[in-house]
Amino acid sequence: MHIDYQHNWIAPTIQIFDINGRLVMEQALKAMSSIKVGALESGQYLLKLHTQTGVYTQRFIKSK
């Protein structure tokens, strides 16, 4: 998964939660970085992107 990194973000982080609300992944986001979701089980997830301007959320479906 790729997130379009904005250069005005200061130390952005991402969190991924499973459908039950459990945190399954958390990492700092760096310019031109990808998020490795290959180890996640198939299912629905919620991604939260934390930046200095707010928190952005996006649901996604992981399939094998």
N, C-alpha and C positions, 0 to 999 in steps of 0.2 A: 504494500500500500504506500502511496506517495502523497505527501502533503505539500502544497505549493507554499514554500517558506517566504514570508514577508520580511524584508530586511530591517524594518523598523521594530520587529519583535525583540524583546529583551528576555533572554533565558526562557523560551517557551518550553512547556512540558506537555506530554500527552498521557492520558490514562485511558485504558480500555476496560470496560466492565462487561461481564456476561449478562444474560437475560435475567438472572436472579439478583443482580446488583453487586456481585462480588468483583473486586478489582483483580484482573488477571494479568495486567501489564501496565508498567509505568516507565517512562523514559524521558530524558531531556531530548529536545528536538534541535538538530543542528542543520545548518544550511545544506540543501541538496541531499538530505538523508531520507532513507526509506524506512518504513516500519515493517519489521519482519513478523508477519502473522501466520506463517506456515505451521507453527507449532500449536496454534489454537485449534480446538475441536470445531467441527462444522456447527453452525448455529448463528443466532442473532447477537450482535454486540453493540455497545454504545461507546463511541470514542469522544473523549472530552479533550479539547485543546485549550490549555491555560496560557494566556498572554497577559501583558501588563494592561491591555485594554479590555479584557474580559475573558469569559469562558464560552467557547463555541462547542456545540455538540452535534454529532452526526451518527445516525444508526447505520450499520452495515451488516451484511450477511456474508459469512465465511463458508465457502463450500469447498470440498476436496476435489 
